[in-house]
């Protein structure tokens, strides 16, 4: 009898089983559309938005890398720079100063003995072949940074889409519990009892 009760409970169609708004919320927060499917609705729109946003994110990151490679090779070609192993501050200075010597002179003027200077030698030296080339480099670097910022904004949209999907799934489950499921299933496998009773939601 107990086995029969358990089998009947598992074989009941999902339309007779109350769906938890909390479960729907967390499912769609984890994977947009999952909570809607769980609640008996369609979440294809949220899933499509999620997929589109991640595709955009990966595309923007790829564009950022392509542009980064471009401005680094441009600096090597037009300023004799050596980009390998350098930090972002070095690449910022490349865009603001015509040469390493000019950078060090400004640093000494503004900070005195406490100034942080680049070491002498070819590894940190640069000198732009023209002012126009330096300005072009800045545009290339800014374009790369812009793609990175847009990728970051895309992750914010991913979070927003998941929150909206989660709230929608919870409301869908709550409506289903109130309107489509006026009764709830009570199963006691240990005693072999199955009962339908009026829901108290």
C-alpha positions in Angstrom: 0.0 0.0 0.0 2.8 2.4 0.9 4.6 1.6 -2.4 1.3 2.2 -4.3 0.9 5.6 -2.6 4.4 6.7 -3.5 4.0 5.5 -7.2 0.7 7.4 -7.5 2.2 10.5 -6.2 5.1 10.4 -8.6 2.9 9.6 -11.6 0.5 12.5 -11.0 0.7 15.1 -13.8 2.6 18.3 -12.9 -0.6 20.3 -13.5 -1.9 18.8 -10.2 1.2 19.6 -8.2 1.5 23.0 -6.6 4.6 24.9 -7.8 6.5 26.9 -5.3 7.1 30.6 -6.1 10.3 30.5 -4.2 11.5 27.5 -6.3 10.5 29.3 -9.5 12.3 32.4 -8.4 15.6 30.7 -7.7 15.5 28.6 -10.8 15.1 31.5 -13.1 17.7 33.5 -11.1 20.1 30.7 -11.9 18.9 30.1 -15.5 16.4 32.5 -17.0 13.4 30.6 -18.3 13.9 27.6 -16.1 11.5 29.0 -13.4 8.9 29.8 -16.0 9.1 26.2 -17.4 8.8 24.9 -13.8 5.7 27.1 -13.2 4.1 25.8 -16.4 4.7 28.8 -18.5 7.2 29.8 -21.3 10.5 31.4 -20.5 11.9 31.4 -24.1 12.1 35.2 -24.2 14.3 35.4 -21.0 16.5 32.5 -22.2 16.9 34.2 -25.6 17.9 37.5 -24.0 20.4 35.7 -21.7 22.0 33.9 -24.7 22.1 37.2 -26.7 23.7 39.1 -23.8 26.4 36.5 -23.3 27.1 36.4 -27.0 27.5 40.2 -27.0 29.8 40.0 -23.9 32.1 37.5 -25.6 32.1 39.5 -28.8 33.0 42.7 -26.9 35.8 41.0 -25.0 37.1 39.6 -28.3 37.0 43.1 -29.8 38.8 44.5 -26.8 41.6 42.0 -27.3 41.9 42.7 -31.0 42.0 46.4 -30.4 44.5 45.9 -27.6 46.8 44.0 -29.9 46.4 46.8 -32.5 47.4 49.7 -30.3 50.3 47.8 -28.8 51.7 46.9 -32.2 51.1 50.5 -33.3 53.1 51.8 -30.3 55.9 49.5 -31.1 56.0 50.6 -34.8 55.6 54.4 -34.3 57.3 54.9 -30.9 59.8 52.1 -30.6 57.9 50.9 -27.5 58.3 47.4 -26.0 54.8 46.4 -24.8 55.6 43.0 -23.4 55.2 42.7 -19.6 54.1 46.3 -19.1 51.2 47.5 -16.9 48.3 49.8 -17.8 50.1 52.8 -16.4 52.9 52.4 -18.9 50.4 52.3 -21.8 48.7 55.4 -20.4 52.0 57.3 -20.3 52.6 56.3 -23.9 49.6 58.2 -24.8 50.3 61.3 -22.7 54.0 61.9 -23.3 56.0 62.2 -26.5 58.9 60.2 -25.0 60.2 58.5 -21.9 62.5 61.5 -21.3 59.6 63.9 -21.4 57.7 61.8 -18.9 60.6 61.7 -16.5 61.2 65.5 -16.8 57.5 66.2 -15.9 57.7 63.7 -13.1 60.8 65.3 -11.6 59.2 68.8 -12.0 56.0 67.8 -10.2 57.2 65.3 -7.6 60.9 66.1 -7.1 63.1 63.4 -5.6 60.0 61.3 -4.9 59.2 61.0 -8.6 58.8 57.5 -10.1 61.0 57.4 -13.2 61.3 54.7 -15.8 64.6 52.8 -15.8 67.0 53.7 -18.5 67.5 51.3 -21.3 65.6 50.2 -24.4 63.0 48.2 -22.4 61.1 51.2 -21.2 62.1 53.8 -23.8 59.8 55.3 -26.4 59.7 58.3 -28.6 56.8 59.0 -31.0 57.7 59.7 -34.6 55.0 62.4 -34.7 52.4 64.1 -32.6 49.7 62.7 -34.9 50.9 59.2 -34.2 50.7 59.7 -30.5 47.1 61.0 -30.8 46.2 58.1 -33.0 47.5 55.7 -30.4 45.3 57.3 -27.8 42.3 56.9 -30.0 43.1 53.2 -30.5 43.6 52.6 -26.8 40.4 54.4 -25.9 38.5 52.3 -28.4 39.8 49.2 -26.7 38.9 50.5 -23.3 35.4 51.4 -24.6 34.8 47.8 -25.7 35.9 46.6 -22.3 33.5 48.9 -20.6 30.6 47.9 -22.8 31.4 44.2 -22.0 31.2 45.1 -18.3 27.8 46.9 -18.8 26.6 43.7 -20.6 27.2 41.7 -17.4 25.0 44.2 -15.6 22.2 43.6 -18.1 22.7 39.9 -17.5 22.1 40.4 -13.8 19.0 42.6 -14.5 17.6 40.0 -16.9 17.9 37.3 -14.3 16.3 39.3 -11.6 13.4 40.2 -13.9 13.0 36.6 -15.0 13.1 35.4 -11.4 10.4 37.8 -10.3 8.3 36.9 -13.3 8.6 33.2 -12.6 7.6 33.6 -9.0 4.5 35.6 -9.9 3.7 33.0 -12.6 3.9 30.2 -10.0 1.9 32.2 -7.5 -0.9 32.8 -10.0 -0.9 29.2 -10.9 -1.2 28.2 -7.3 -4.1 30.5 -6.7 -6.1 30.0 -9.9 -5.2 26.7 -11.4 -4.4 24.7 -8.2 -7.2 25.3 -5.7 -6.3 22.0 -4.0 -3.1 20.5 -2.9 -1.8 16.9 -2.8 -1.0 15.4 0.6 0.9 12.2 0.5 2.0 10.1 3.4 4.0 7.2 2.0 4.7 5.7 5.4 1.0 5.3 6.1 0.0 4.7 2.5 -2.3 7.7 2.4 -3.1 10.1 -0.4 -5.5 13.0 0.0 -6.5 16.1 -1.9 -7.4 19.0 0.3 -8.3 22.6 -0.2 -5.2 24.8 -0.5 -4.6 27.3 2.2 -2.4 29.7 0.2 
